[in-house]
Structures are given as structure tokens and as C-alpha cells.
């Protein structure tokens, strides 16, 4: 395995459209890096440039100690798992797995040993004599994974490999892939992985670190916990987390203590956050996760007065939708703690849990409260 380093990598198409804007990203040897973002953010384009399937128009891509800009895909030491599996339909699973080694003219005994080893790791021994058309989606994906694994590449590249599977199978394959990555690491064969997805659940549950992208720019690179608790900007804050973070315009004033005003209602910012905001004032975007918003009795101290607009029963918790003026908030309340007498139209208090408040610059979107959250 090897580390992967993107240095000021750009992609501009012939019509002048710039898809990737000079990104820098370092993936350590043996690391599981996830590229995530909305459709059109250039995450798949970035992956294809790493693979050599898309030319770059600026910067350098390093795999190990080599600059691979001019190398064809087969010379880069990568193996790619695609969304559509890309298995050879006329070859049985055994041949699909071993075909790459056969092209390299590896000895037959080595090919057989490698095929048996990979099929054992992925538990697909009983599939070896089947054709791809005889496989389920999950089985086909495991074969595609095995075909990449058998090559023992420098870097594994995954392009939304689970998007064609149903929800239950996606969850199962997430566990299988991450378990495999941990197993290889424990055996002293760490696998360097770059995994592209638009699904934040995949990103949060699979990645050692996550690279959040938007419009060809990198918004933040961090481990899942840091992205959730310390988002660098409003885009990351709103993209990571379910339900998504509440983001609403507000005004921060600093007198004796920092005060947040929202639609003519004000609360004092305290609980370890306020003193860090000394000197800051003006329009901001208030960010508070639904899990960090308490539903209390209307009129409670340091809470916004809001009107319930909808209730979503989720089993173990209830999503409470409420409006403060024209600003809509969602609060997540454990079912056993929810007042069952409340319904649409009732007024309640919404109380942000102080240490978990985020304040973003109204113009740049940058998190100006990061120091207060750490």
C-alpha cells in the first residue's frame, strides 16, 4: 500500500468550465478516506482523475513516491470498484476474480491460491462457478470487491459501489467493507482506500476521515466526530447530520453578555460559550442540531417561544417541527420524554443547549464559534 497525495489538482473542460479548483488532499497509507458531497460537487471527477480515467489540467497526483499524472490506469497501482460492478458477463466468478492476474501471466498455482484466499475472505466460495447473471446484487458487489482485492493494489478506489443495493443490503455491505479494511490492517496489509458516496450515513460510518466537497472545492477534511461537532462552515454543518442542522439568520449582540436575537426574541449565550464570543457582534447564522434543542414549557427562561407545525413519530424519538416567525426548527425528543398532550398549533419553548450552539459568519459561512466548542 502507499499514501496518496493530491497537490493543487485542477480540472477544466474544453468549454472553459472549471470542475475542480486546485484541491489539496493527503490520504495516509492504510487510511479509509471518503469523498462526500451533493451531486455535481466533483467527487467522482476527482476519483476518476486519481484513477487516470480523467485527465487533470493542473497540479500533481502522487501515489507513493511516483507522480502518476501521465501514467495510464494500468500503471498507477490502483484497483477500482464501480457502481455497476462491471463484471465480465461471459466469465464465471472464478475467472472474473483471476482475470487480472492471468493478464499478468502469474503462475497458475499463485492465481489459484490468490483466488481461494480472496473468495474465503469475502465468503463467496460457493459462487465461484456461477455466471454474473446468476448473482444477486450483494453477491455481485462482493465479487467486484474481490476482483479489486486480488490485485493487491497501491490504492483502492470505490465509486458509489452500494448505490444500486436496497437499504438493508447497503447496511450489510457497509459493515462487510469496513470489517475487511480493519482485518487487512490487523494482518499487516493495510489498504489505502478512497471511497466516493453522496450518502452521509456511508461516509460517517465507514471513513477514518471524510473529505466534504462542494462545487469542486474541499470544504473540510476531518474525522466523523469532528465534522459533526466542529463543522468548519455552514455548508458542512448543514450537510452532515440527520435531521440536518437548524440554520437560521440571527443577530449577535455583546453587552454585559453575548445575546442572540431571532425575530424580536432574545436569549443569553452562556454555558461555556458566551465568554469566547467577546468582541463579536452583528448578523450571524445560528446553527443548532435537532438533538441539541430542548422542547420546554413556553415562557421558560432563555428559550425561544415557538409554535408546533408538525410532529413526526420515529419510534424511539419524535421530530418536533416548530416555527419562530418564519424560521423553521426541528427538535429531536426521546419519545418517553415527549408531552403527549402537545399537538400542532401548540406553543412551546425551544432552548438551545449552550455548548452546542454554532455561530456562522453571515457572509462567509465560516464557523466563528469553533474555539468555543473545543
C-alpha positions in Angstrom: 0.0 0.0 0.0 1.0 3.6 -0.4 -0.1 7.1 0.5 -2.0 9.2 -2.0 -1.3 13.0 -2.3 -3.2 15.4 -4.5 -1.4 18.7 -4.9 -3.3 21.7 -6.3 -5.2 19.4 -8.6 -7.5 21.1 -11.2 -9.9 20.0 -13.9 -11.0 22.4 -16.6 -13.0 21.2 -19.6 -12.7 22.3 -23.1 -15.7 24.7 -22.9 -13.9 26.5 -20.1 -16.0 25.0 -17.2 -13.8 24.5 -14.2 -14.9 21.4 -12.3 -12.1 21.1 -9.7 -10.5 24.1 -8.2 -6.9 23.4 -7.1 -7.6 20.9 -4.3 -5.0 19.5 -1.9 -5.7 16.2 -0.2 -3.4 13.7 1.5 -4.6 10.2 2.2 -2.3 8.3 4.5 -1.1 4.8 3.9 -3.8 2.4 5.1 -6.4 5.1 5.6 -10.0 4.9 4.6 -10.9 8.3 3.1 -14.4 9.1 2.0 -15.2 11.8 -0.5 -18.8 13.0 0.1 -20.9 15.9 -1.2 -24.0 16.6 -3.2 -24.5 15.7 -6.9 -22.2 17.8 -9.1 -19.6 18.6 -6.4 -16.8 16.8 -8.5 -16.2 13.9 -6.1 -16.5 11.3 -8.9 -14.4 13.5 -11.2 -11.7 13.7 -8.6 -11.8 9.9 -8.2 -11.6 9.4 -12.0 -8.5 11.7 -12.1 -6.8 9.6 -9.4 -7.6 6.5 -11.5 -6.4 8.0 -14.7 -9.8 7.8 -16.4 -9.9 11.6 -16.5 -7.0 13.9 -17.4 -6.0 16.6 -15.0 -5.3 20.1 -16.2 -3.3 21.4 -13.3 -1.4 20.1 -10.2 0.0 16.7 -9.4 -1.2 13.3 -8.2 1.3 11.3 -6.2 0.8 7.6 -5.4 3.7 6.6 -3.1 6.8 8.2 -4.4 5.5 8.5 -8.0 3.9 11.3 -9.9 1.2 9.5 -11.9 -0.2 12.4 -14.0 0.9 10.8 -17.3 0.5 7.1 -16.4 -2.3 5.1 -17.8 -4.6 3.5 -15.3 -3.0 0.1 -15.5 0.4 1.5 -14.5 -0.8 3.5 -11.5 -1.1 0.7 -9.0 -4.9 1.2 -8.4 -7.9 -1.0 -8.4 -11.4 0.4 -8.9 -14.8 -0.9 -7.8 -17.6 0.7 -9.8 -21.3 1.4 -9.1 -22.4 -1.1 -11.8 -20.0 -3.9 -10.7 -18.5 -4.1 -14.3 -18.2 -7.9 -14.2 -17.4 -9.8 -17.4 -20.8 -11.4 -18.2 -19.4 -14.4 -20.1 -16.9 -15.3 -17.3 -17.7 -17.3 -14.2 -16.9 -15.7 -10.9 -13.6 -17.7 -10.6 -12.4 -16.2 -13.9 -13.7 -12.7 -13.1 -11.6 -12.8 -9.9 -8.4 -14.1 -11.5 -8.5 -12.4 -14.9 -6.3 -9.6 -13.9 -3.6 -12.0 -12.6 -3.9 -14.0 -15.8 -3.2 -11.0 -17.9 0.0 -10.5 -15.9 0.9 -14.1 -16.7 1.2 -15.0 -13.0 1.9 -18.8 -12.3 -1.3 -20.9 -12.2 -0.6 -22.0 -8.6 -0.3 -18.4 -7.4 -3.5 -17.5 -9.2 -5.4 -20.4 -7.7 -4.1 -19.6 -4.2 -5.0 -15.9 -4.5 -8.5 -16.7 -5.8 -9.1 -19.1 -3.0 -7.8 -16.7 -0.4 -10.0 -13.8 -1.7 -13.1 -15.9 -2.0 -12.6 -17.1 1.5 -12.2 -13.6 2.9 -15.4 -12.5 1.2 -17.3 -15.7 1.8 -18.1 -16.3 -1.9 -16.6 -19.8 -2.3 -20.0 -21.2 -3.3 -20.3 -18.6 -6.1 -17.0 -19.4 -7.9 -18.7 -21.5 -10.7 -21.6 -19.1 -11.3 -22.0 -16.5 -14.0 -22.7 -12.9 -13.1 -26.3 -13.2 -14.2 -26.8 -15.8 -11.5 -25.8 -13.5 -8.7 -27.8 -11.2 -6.5 -26.7 -7.5 -6.2 -24.9 -8.1 -3.0 -23.1 -11.2 -4.3 -22.1 -9.3 -7.5 -20.7 -6.5 -5.4 -18.6 -8.9 -3.3 -17.2 -10.4 -6.5 -16.3 -6.9 -7.7 -14.7 -6.2 -4.4 -12.7 -9.5 -4.7 -11.5 -8.6 -8.2 -10.0 -5.4 -6.8 -8.6 -7.1 -3.7 -6.9 -9.9 -5.6 -4.7 -7.3 -7.4 -3.1 -6.1 -4.1 -3.0 -2.5 -5.5 -1.4 0.5 -4.0 -4.8 2.3 -3.7 -8.4 1.0 -3.8 -10.9 3.3 -5.4 -14.7 2.9 -4.8 -17.2 4.9 -6.9 -20.5 4.8 -5.1 -20.4 1.0 -5.0 -23.5 0.5 -2.9 -25.9 2.8 -4.5 -27.7 0.1 -6.5 -28.4 -2.0 -3.4 -31.5 -1.9 -1.2 -31.2 -0.2 2.2 -30.8 -3.5 4.2 -28.1 -4.8 1.9 -26.3 -1.4 1.8 -26.1 -1.6 5.6 -24.7 -5.1 5.5 -22.2 -4.3 2.8 -21.0 -1.2 4.8 -20.1 -3.4 7.7 -18.5 -6.0 5.4 -16.3 -3.5 3.7 -15.2 -1.7 6.9 -14.6 -5.0 8.6 -12.4 -6.1 5.7 -10.4 -2.9 5.9 -9.8 -3.4 9.6 -8.9 -7.1 9.1 -6.3 -6.2 6.4 -4.8 -3.6 8.7 -4.6 -6.0 11.6 -2.9 -8.6 9.4 -0.2 -6.1 8.4 -1.6 -5.5 4.9 -3.2 -2.0 5.3 -5.4 -1.0 2.4 -5.4 2.7 1.3 -8.9 3.5 0.2 -10.7 6.4 -1.4 -14.4 5.9 -1.3 -16.9 8.2 -3.1 -20.5 8.5 -2.0 -23.3 11.0 -1.8 -24.7 9.2 1.3 -23.6 10.8 4.5 -24.5 7.7 6.5 -22.0 5.7 4.5 -19.5 8.5 5.0 -20.0 8.8 8.7 -19.9 5.0 9.4 -17.1 4.0 7.1 -14.5 6.7 6.9 -11.4 7.2 9.1 -11.6 10.7 7.7 -14.1 12.4 5.4 -13.5 15.0 2.7 -16.6 17.1 2.2 -16.8 18.7 -1.2 -18.9 21.4 -2.8 -18.6 22.8 -6.4 -15.1 21.4 -6.9 -13.8 22.8 -3.6 -12.9 21.0 -0.4 -15.0 22.4 2.4 -13.4 20.4 5.3 -11.4 17.2 5.9 -11.7 15.6 9.3 -12.8 12.5 11.2 -16.6 11.9 11.5 -16.8 13.2 15.1 -15.0 16.4 14.3 -17.2 17.1 11.3 -20.3 16.6 13.4 -19.2 18.5 16.5 -16.9 21.2 14.9 -18.1 21.9 11.3 -15.8 24.5 9.7 -18.6 26.3 7.9 -22.4 26.4 7.4 -22.3 24.1 4.4 -20.6 21.2 6.3 -22.9 21.9 9.3 -26.0 21.5 7.1 -24.7 18.6 5.1 -23.5 16.4 7.9 -26.1 15.1 10.4 -29.7 13.7 10.3 -32.0 15.5 10.7 -29.9 18.3 9.3 -28.7 21.2 11.5 -31.1 24.1 12.0 -29.6 27.1 10.3 -31.4 30.4 10.7 -30.4 34.1 10.4 -29.9 35.9 13.8 -28.2 38.8 15.3 -25.4 38.6 18.0 -25.1 41.5 20.4 -22.4 41.9 23.0 -23.3 44.0 26.1 -22.8 42.6 29.6 -23.1 39.1 28.0 -23.5 37.9 24.4 -27.2 37.9 23.4 -28.7 36.2 20.3 -31.8 37.8 18.8 -34.2 36.0 16.5 -37.4 37.6 15.3 -37.6 40.0 18.2 -36.8 37.2 20.7 -33.5 37.1 22.6 -31.6 34.6 24.7 -28.3 34.9 26.5 -25.5 32.8 25.2 -23.9 31.1 28.2 -22.9 27.6 29.4 -19.3 27.9 28.4 -19.8 29.6 25.0 -20.6 33.2 25.7 -17.2 34.4 27.1 -15.5 33.1 24.0 -17.6 35.3 21.8 -16.4 38.6 23.4 -16.0 41.3 20.8 -18.1 39.6 18.2 -21.3 41.3 17.1 -23.6 41.6 14.1 -25.6 39.4 11.7 -24.8 35.7 12.1 -26.3 32.4 11.1 -27.4 30.4 14.2 -26.7 26.7 13.9 -28.1 24.2 16.4 -28.6 20.4 15.8 -32.1 19.0 16.4 -30.5 16.7 19.0 -29.2 19.8 20.9 -32.5 21.7 21.0 -34.7 21.1 24.1 -38.5 21.4 24.0 -39.6 23.1 27.2 -42.7 24.9 28.6 -43.5 28.1 26.7 -42.1 31.1 28.6 -39.2 29.2 30.1 -36.1 31.2 30.8 -33.6 31.5 27.9 -35.8 29.7 25.4 -37.4 30.9 22.2 -41.2 30.8 22.0 -42.3 28.7 19.0 -45.4 27.2 17.5 -45.6 23.5 16.7 -46.3 22.9 13.0 -45.8 19.1 12.7 -44.8 16.0 14.7 -43.1 13.0 13.2 -43.2 9.8 15.3 -39.9 7.9 14.6 -40.4 5.1 17.2 -37.8 5.8 19.8 -37.9 9.6 19.2 -40.2 12.3 17.9 -39.2 15.1 15.5 -40.9 18.3 16.6 -41.2 20.9 13.8 -41.8 24.4 15.1 -41.7 28.0 13.8 -40.3 31.1 15.3 -41.6 33.8 12.9 -40.8 32.4 9.5 -37.8 30.4 10.8 -38.5 26.6 10.9 -36.7 24.5 13.6 -36.6 20.7 14.1 -36.0 19.3 17.6 -35.5 15.6 18.3 -37.1 14.5 21.6 -36.9 11.0 23.1 -40.5 9.5 22.9 -40.6 8.8 26.6 -39.8 12.4 27.4 -42.3 14.0 25.0 -45.5 15.5 26.4 -48.2 13.5 24.5 -50.8 16.3 25.1 -48.9 18.6 22.7 -50.1 18.9 19.1 -50.0 21.1 16.1 -50.6 24.8 16.9 -49.5 24.5 20.5 -46.8 26.8 21.7 -43.6 25.5 23.3 -40.2 26.8 24.3 -37.1 25.9 22.2 -34.0 26.0 24.3 -30.6 25.6 22.6 -28.1 23.6 24.8 -25.4 26.3 25.2 -22.2 24.4 24.5 -23.6 23.0 21.2 -24.6 26.3 19.6 -22.7 27.2 16.4 -22.5 30.7 15.0 -21.5 31.2 11.4 -20.4 34.4 9.7 -23.4 35.7 7.8 -21.3 36.5 4.7 -18.6 33.8 4.5 -20.4 31.0 6.3 -17.3 30.3 8.4 -17.8 29.0 11.9 -16.9 31.8 14.2 -17.7 29.8 17.4 -15.3 26.9 16.8 -13.0 28.0 19.6 -16.0 27.9 21.9 -16.8 24.4 21.0 -13.4 22.9 21.8 
